Each structure stands twice: as structure tokens, then as C-alpha cells.
Amino acid sequence: MSEEHYTSWAERNGFADWALAILWIIGAFVLFQVTANVVGILLIVWQQGGTFDPAQIEKLVTENIDLLFIGNSTGQILFLGLATWFFARLHVSSRGRPSFFRFNFNPDTPSKIVLTIALIFAIQPFVWFLSWLNAMVPAPEFLSEMQNTQMQMIEDFLKGDHLVWLTLFHVALVPAVCEEVLYRGYVMRALEKSWGIWPAIIVSGIFFGMYHIQPTNLLPLATLGMVFAFITWTSRSILPAMVAHLVNNGGSVLVGTYYPDSAFAEITPESMPPIEAVIPSLLISGFIVYFMYNQYTKRAT
């Protein structure tokens, strides 16, 4: 049967594509978190020689973040990446799955990758400004405390002795592939089938921001999610967004490692970023976005 006449499992059984996407976001998140925590704890127990004192859990976790990274990567690869690839069979045939995820390398993909790298560098001051705005929005205390604890652990880890290339693998490469497969590959495409491209870009970006459980970073993370989605759509390939995600996360690791005072400076309502950096950032980013959109529309006509 040709792709044009293929009827998906969702269509045959009366399930909306958007509903399955939201269901899988929840399922993949839970499975990922459980796997990450179980693998991390088991590795810590193994390192402790098979003994484990629950009263020392906070101390052991803080001292073994590298093992938690392994657990985190395991969960992402298994469920955000591989399981999402198989779950997409509910929407598309096996033969059509690469196209569904936009695993395309087009003649203009290299130039789109260069543009997206430029966009990620240009947009950073504006992202910083969004973080400042987000800091003025009240968040539930327990979520803020959880995020602060998480950020303190990461700060201590990056300031200490660690293998930069291994940290880049866990914090930059794995999320760049697995999170893009889930959000820009699967979720965005499923939402697009139900609602069209612009709602898919916006909603998938919001879900991406919520996925990180960082209330004081929700606005910048959701915005980056929308940017990655826009990049995927206009480039007709998921590969530039993966590179953009890699550059964004990798840059954070490198800045946190070599310039920790700047990377972990506290953002408060009083610490507004310099407007002379924010305005050029917004203008340059807007120009690149417009240029990519204009190129897409010209190709589509």
C-alpha cells in the first residue's frame, strides 16, 4: 500500500493524533525518570560495594552526579529516543517513519545548520532577558527548591574535576538527539497532523519547556523549544535542530566549566540584562528567523 493510501492505527481506531502525542509525552517522561533514577541508584550502590544507607542518599547523590548522568542518558536513549521511534508506528507506516520524523538530509541542510548555529549564538542575550522576566513570576516553593538544589549540584559538578568530553556527551549530545526525536520529531509532527503547523510549533515548545520541571526557566526553555520547532519546519529536516540543541547545551557546559561565575550568576528581578545586548540579539535573531521563513515560503511556492 502506498503512503498516500495508508491508514494509520490511530485513524483505524478513532484516536486523535494530538491525544496520542500528549499521552506519550506523559508516558515517556515517567518511564525516563524511573529508569534514570533506578539506574543511577543501582550504580551508586554498586560503587559503594553493594551497601546503601538511605540516610546518606542526598550526600551520595551529590558526590556521584556522574553516575546520575549515566542513568539520565540511559533513560533518554531508551524512552525519549528508541521507544518514541517505535511508538510513532501508531501514526505512520514503517516505511514512512523516517520522513515522519523529518530525518532528511537535503541539499540545503548544511547551510541551514550554519544558519541555526548563528541563530543560537545570536539569541542568547534575549534568552537571558526571558530568564530575567521569568524570575519575576512567582513559582511553587517546592518546585523552586527542587530546581535550586538541582542547579547547585550541577554547579558544584562543573566547578569540580570532570571529563569535559564525557559531560558534553551526557548533557549535550544525548539530549540533542533524544529530546529532538521526541519533541520535534514525534510530538510536533503528531500535533501538526491534528492542528496544523503553527499550533504544533507553539504547543510542542510549551511541552518542551514544561518537561524540564524548571519553573523559573519555563519561558526561555519554551521559547527555545519553539525555535527548534521552527528550525525543523523551515529546514524540512530535524538535523539542524539537533545541531542547534547540541550547540546550546554544549555551550552551557563549556561556560559553566570555564566561566562558572558568569554561568551561575543569580538571576533576580533586580538583575536586568543590559538592554544594549538584548536589542541587537532580538534584531539579529529576528532577521535570521525571517530569512529562514522567507526561504521556506519561496521553496514551497
C-alpha positions in Angstrom: 0.0 0.0 0.0 1.3 3.5 -0.9 1.9 6.1 1.8 -0.9 8.2 0.2 -3.4 5.5 0.9 -2.0 4.2 4.2 -4.4 4.3 7.1 -2.6 4.6 10.4 -3.5 2.7 13.6 -4.7 5.9 15.1 -7.1 6.6 12.3 -8.4 3.0 12.1 -9.2 3.0 15.8 -10.5 6.5 16.2 -7.7 8.1 18.2 -6.7 11.7 17.6 -3.0 12.2 16.8 -2.7 15.0 19.3 -4.2 12.9 22.1 -1.7 10.1 21.5 1.1 12.6 21.5 0.2 14.0 24.9 -0.3 10.5 26.2 3.2 9.6 25.1 4.8 12.8 26.5 3.5 11.7 29.9 4.4 8.1 29.4 7.9 8.7 28.1 8.6 11.2 30.8 7.6 8.8 33.6 9.5 5.9 32.1 12.5 8.1 31.5 12.5 9.4 35.1 12.0 6.0 36.7 14.8 4.4 34.6 17.2 7.3 35.2 16.7 7.2 39.0 16.8 3.3 39.2 20.0 3.1 37.0 21.6 6.0 38.9 20.8 4.5 42.4 22.0 1.0 41.3 25.3 2.4 40.0 25.8 4.3 43.3 25.0 1.1 45.3 27.5 -0.8 43.1 30.2 1.8 43.6 29.5 1.6 47.4 30.3 -2.1 47.2 26.7 -3.2 47.4 25.8 -1.3 50.6 23.4 1.6 50.7 22.4 3.8 53.6 19.1 5.6 52.7 20.0 8.3 55.3 23.0 9.2 53.2 21.1 9.4 49.9 21.5 13.2 49.5 25.2 13.1 50.2 25.8 10.1 47.9 23.8 11.7 45.1 25.7 14.9 45.4 29.0 13.1 45.3 28.1 10.9 42.3 26.4 13.1 39.8 28.5 11.5 37.0 26.6 8.2 37.8 23.3 10.1 37.7 24.3 11.4 34.2 24.7 7.8 33.1 21.2 6.9 34.4 19.8 10.0 32.8 21.3 9.2 29.4 20.1 5.6 29.7 16.5 6.8 30.3 16.7 9.3 27.5 18.1 6.9 24.9 15.6 4.1 25.8 12.4 6.0 26.1 12.7 9.6 24.6 14.6 8.2 21.6 14.1 4.5 20.8 10.6 4.0 22.3 9.4 7.2 20.7 10.6 5.8 17.3 8.5 2.7 17.8 5.5 4.5 19.3 5.3 6.6 16.1 4.1 3.4 14.3 0.6 4.3 15.6 0.7 7.2 13.2 2.7 6.1 10.2 3.9 3.1 8.4 7.4 1.7 9.0 8.5 2.9 5.5 7.2 6.4 6.2 8.7 6.8 9.6 12.0 8.5 8.6 10.0 11.1 6.7 7.5 11.5 9.6 10.4 12.3 11.9 12.0 14.5 9.2 15.2 12.5 9.2 16.1 14.2 5.9 19.5 15.4 4.6 18.5 17.9 1.9 20.9 19.8 -0.4 20.4 22.9 1.7 20.8 21.1 5.1 24.4 22.2 5.6 23.5 25.9 5.0 20.5 25.5 7.4 22.9 24.1 10.0 25.2 27.1 9.7 22.2 29.5 10.0 20.9 27.7 13.1 24.2 27.8 14.8 24.3 31.6 14.1 20.8 31.9 15.5 21.6 30.0 18.7 24.6 32.3 19.4 22.6 35.5 18.4 19.6 34.6 20.6 21.5 34.0 23.9 21.1 37.6 25.3 17.4 37.5 24.5 17.1 34.1 26.3 18.9 35.7 29.2 16.3 38.5 29.1 13.5 35.9 29.1 15.1 34.3 32.2 15.0 37.7 33.9 11.3 38.1 33.1 10.6 34.6 34.3 12.3 35.4 37.6 9.6 37.9 38.4 6.8 35.3 38.1 6.0 33.5 41.4 6.6 29.7 41.3 5.5 27.0 43.8 8.1 26.9 46.6 8.7 23.1 46.4 9.4 23.3 42.6 11.7 26.3 43.1 13.6 24.5 45.9 13.9 21.4 43.7 15.3 23.4 40.8 17.7 25.3 43.1 19.0 22.0 44.5 19.4 20.6 41.0 21.3 23.7 39.8 23.5 23.8 42.8 24.5 20.1 42.2 25.3 20.9 38.6 27.3 24.0 39.5 29.3 22.1 42.0 29.9 19.3 39.5 31.1 21.7 36.7 33.3 23.6 39.1 35.0 20.4 40.2 37.1 17.9 38.3 35.2 16.2 35.5 35.9 14.9 32.0 34.5 17.7 29.8 34.0 15.4 26.7 32.0 12.9 28.8 29.9 15.7 30.3 29.2 17.0 26.8 28.1 13.5 25.8 25.6 13.3 28.6 24.4 16.9 28.8 24.6 18.0 25.2 24.8 15.1 22.7 22.2 12.7 24.2 19.5 15.3 24.8 20.2 16.9 21.4 19.3 13.6 19.7 16.7 12.1 22.1 14.8 15.2 23.1 14.6 16.3 19.4 13.3 12.9 18.4 10.6 13.1 21.0 9.5 16.8 20.7 10.5 18.0 17.2 10.4 14.5 15.5 7.3 12.9 17.1 5.2 15.4 19.1 5.5 18.3 16.7 4.5 16.1 13.7 1.6 14.4 15.6 0.2 17.8 16.7 0.8 19.1 13.1 -1.4 16.3 11.8 -4.2 17.4 14.1 -3.9 21.2 14.4 -1.6 22.5 11.7 2.0 23.7 11.8 1.8 26.9 13.9 -0.2 25.4 16.9 2.2 22.4 16.7 5.3 24.7 16.9 3.8 26.6 19.9 2.3 23.7 21.9 5.3 21.4 21.3 7.6 24.2 22.6 5.5 24.7 25.7 5.6 21.0 26.4 9.3 21.0 25.9 9.6 23.8 28.5 7.4 22.0 31.0 9.3 18.8 30.5 12.4 20.2 32.3 10.4 20.9 35.5 12.2 24.3 36.0 9.5 26.9 36.7 11.9 29.8 36.8 13.2 28.8 33.3 9.9 27.8 31.7 9.7 30.9 29.5 13.3 30.7 28.0 13.0 26.9 27.6 9.6 27.0 25.9 10.9 29.7 23.6 14.0 27.6 22.7 11.6 24.7 22.1 9.6 26.8 19.6 12.8 28.0 17.9 13.9 24.4 17.5 10.5 23.5 16.1 10.6 26.4 13.7 14.1 25.4 12.5 12.8 21.8 11.9 9.9 23.0 9.9 11.6 25.6 7.7 14.7 23.4 7.1 12.4 20.3 6.4 14.8 18.3 8.5 15.3 17.5 12.2 19.1 17.6 11.8 19.6 21.4 12.1 17.5 21.5 15.3 19.7 18.6 16.7 22.8 20.7 16.0 21.2 23.8 17.5 20.3 21.9 20.6 23.8 20.4 20.8 25.4 23.9 20.5 23.0 25.4 23.1 23.6 22.7 25.7 27.3 22.3 24.9 27.8 26.0 25.2 26.2 25.9 28.6 28.6 23.1 29.7 31.7 24.9 28.5 30.7 28.2 30.0 29.8 26.5 33.3 33.1 24.7 33.3 35.4 27.6 32.4 33.4 30.7 33.4 31.2 29.4 36.3 30.8 32.9 37.9 29.1 34.1 34.7 27.1 30.9 34.0 25.7 30.6 37.5 25.1 34.2 38.3 21.8 34.5 40.2 19.0 36.0 38.1 16.7 38.2 40.1 14.1 40.8 39.3 16.8 43.4 40.1 19.4 42.0 37.7 18.0 43.0 34.3 20.4 42.1 31.5 21.9 45.1 29.6 19.4 46.4 27.0 22.3 47.1 24.6 22.8 43.4 24.3 19.2 42.4 24.3 18.0 44.6 21.4 20.8 43.6 18.9 20.1 40.0 19.9 16.4 40.3 19.2 17.0 42.1 15.9 19.7 39.7 14.6 17.7 36.7 15.7 14.5 38.1 14.1 16.4 38.7 10.8 17.6 35.1 10.7 14.2 33.7 11.5 12.7 35.9 8.8 15.3 34.8 6.3 14.7 31.1 7.0 10.9 31.6 6.8 11.3 33.5 3.5 13.5 30.8 2.0 10.9 28.2 3.1 8.0 30.0 1.5 9.9 30.6 -1.7 10.7 26.9 -2.0 7.1 26.0 -1.1 5.6 28.1 -3.9 
